[in-house]
Amino acid sequence: MKNENRQPIQVVDRTLDLLELLSVENEPVSTTVLAGKLGISVQSTNNLLRVLYRRGYVSQDPSRRYRLGPQFCIFGNSTVRWENLRKKMEPILQELNTRSGFGAFAGVLENDRLYCCAHILSNGEKAPLTQQSWTDELHSTAGGRVLLAALSPEDRKKLFARTTRRQMTGKTILDSEELETICRNVKKAGYAEVKEESRAGVCSIAVPIHNSSGVVIAELGIYGAAAIWEKTSGKQKLEMLQNSRKNLENLL
């Protein structure tokens, strides 16, 4: 039974991997190149592409290379709210990066996961949002803990029960009871700071973002190398975040 269930799941994974690959390509891509990047045979890649082509999710150029197809237009209305949020957040994050020298990150809690809405790297460049490598790191990031802290204790308990937590570094906290205590403290303090629990050598601090009704809808944070993190005091980092939050909330 396990083997019977595994194959359909693997096909879905590969299909999504293929679409995500195409989403970051500026030019159409050949079947051979796609197969190589996916690590599967050309025949298997062709099978996936035929279905996606028939359903309109991929298109071909005259050279029979593939790109995303017109069917994705049906999702346009669903993504408008994320695009609007990103457009409001990016200038604020850019300014925060300029003032702090740290990377700036804004994320939301959706489907029990941490999704990035806007991300400015420490060098001031915009980071691509197509590869969301931190989705399962609510427990180990400052931003994730801010979002968890905004939930009720009952909702947090349910989330911890239905999700798994990975040991990201030797400092990562996994125990749900210990995380519950942390979340209560974060809610009381109004911010979260994490040191090397998500990535070795990386620290972060984050604050909640509220809508006009006072509901937490996102988090705003900065992150940087542990070697230079303490060169800026915690008070200074928090003040910069709070000022940026105020500016952002005025736009929402």
Residue pairs with C-beta under 8 A, 6 or more apart in sequence:
11 48
14 38
14 40
14 44
14 48
15 48
15 51
15 52
17 38
18 34
18 38
18 45
18 48
18 49
18 52
19 52
19 57
19 58
19 68
20 130
20 131
21 29
21 34
21 37
21 38
22 29
22 34
22 58
22 66
22 67
22 68
23 68
23 130
24 128
24 130
24 131
25 67
27 65
27 67
28 60
28 61
28 63
28 65
28 66
28 67
29 65
29 66
29 67
30 63
30 64
30 65
30 66
31 42
31 45
31 46
31 49
31 64
31 66
32 42
34 45
34 49
34 66
35 41
35 42
35 44
35 45
38 45
49 58
49 66
52 58
52 69
53 59
53 60
53 66
53 69
55 71
56 69
56 70
56 71
57 68
57 69
57 71
57 72
58 66
58 67
58 68
58 69
59 66
59 67
59 68
59 69
59 70
60 66
60 67
61 67
82 117
85 108
85 117
85 118
85 218
86 117
86 118
86 129
88 248
88 251
88 252
89 106
89 117
89 118
89 218
89 220
89 248
90 118
90 120
90 126
92 220
92 244
92 247
92 248
92 251
93 104
93 105
93 106
93 118
93 119
93 120
93 220
93 244
94 104
94 120
94 124
95 244
95 247
96 104
96 120
96 220
96 222
96 240
96 241
96 244
97 103
97 104
97 120
97 121
97 122
97 124
97 222
98 124
99 240
100 222
100 232
100 237
100 240
101 122
101 224
101 232
102 122
102 222
102 223
102 224
102 232
102 237
103 119
103 120
103 121
103 122
103 222
103 223
103 224
104 118
104 119
104 120
104 220
104 221
104 222
105 116
105 118
105 119
105 120
105 143
105 204
105 206
105 220
105 221
105 222
105 223
106 116
106 117
106 118
106 119
106 143
106 209
106 218
106 219
106 220
106 221
107 114
107 115
107 116
107 117
107 134
107 143
107 144
107 147
107 218
107 219
107 221
108 114
108 115
108 117
108 147
108 217
108 218
108 219
109 115
109 138
109 144
109 147
109 148
109 150
109 151
112 138
112 159
112 162
112 163
113 135
113 136
113 138
114 134
114 135
114 136
114 137
114 138
114 141
114 143
114 144
114 147
115 132
115 135
116 127
116 129
116 132
116 134
117 129
117 218
118 129
119 126
119 127
119 129
120 126
120 127
121 127
122 224
134 141
134 144
134 198
136 163
136 164
136 165
136 166
137 144
137 166
137 168
137 198
138 144
138 145
138 147
138 148
138 159
138 163
139 145
139 148
139 165
139 172
139 173
139 174
139 179
140 165
140 166
140 168
140 169
140 172
140 173
140 194
140 197
140 198
141 194
141 197
141 198
141 204
141 206
141 221
142 191
142 192
142 193
142 194
142 204
142 205
142 206
142 219
142 221
142 223
143 192
143 204
143 206
143 219
143 220
143 221
144 219
145 179
145 182
145 183
145 186
145 192
145 194
145 206
146 186
146 191
146 192
146 206
146 207
146 208
146 216
146 219
146 221
147 208
147 216
147 218
147 219
148 156
148 159
148 179
148 183
148 186
149 183
149 184
149 186
149 187
149 192
149 208
150 187
150 208
150 216
151 159
151 183
153 180
153 184
156 180
156 183
157 176
157 180
160 176
160 179
160 180
161 176
165 172
165 174
166 172
167 174
168 197
168 198
168 199
169 196
169 197
169 198
169 199
169 200
170 200
171 195
171 196
171 197
172 197
172 198
173 179
173 182
173 197
182 192
186 192
190 207
190 208
191 205
191 206
191 207
191 238
191 241
192 205
192 206
193 203
193 204
193 205
193 206
193 234
194 203
194 204
194 205
195 203
195 226
195 229
196 202
196 203
196 226
198 204
201 225
201 226
201 227
202 223
202 224
202 225
202 226
203 223
203 224
203 225
203 226
203 229
204 221
204 222
204 223
204 224
205 221
205 222
205 223
205 234
205 237
205 238
205 241
206 219
206 220
206 221
206 222
206 241
207 219
207 220
207 221
207 238
207 241
207 242
207 245
208 216
208 218
208 219
208 220
208 245
209 216
209 217
209 218
209 219
209 220
209 245
209 248
209 249
209 252
210 216
210 217
210 249
211 217
211 249
211 252
212 252
217 252
220 241
220 244
220 245
220 248
221 241
222 237
222 240
222 241
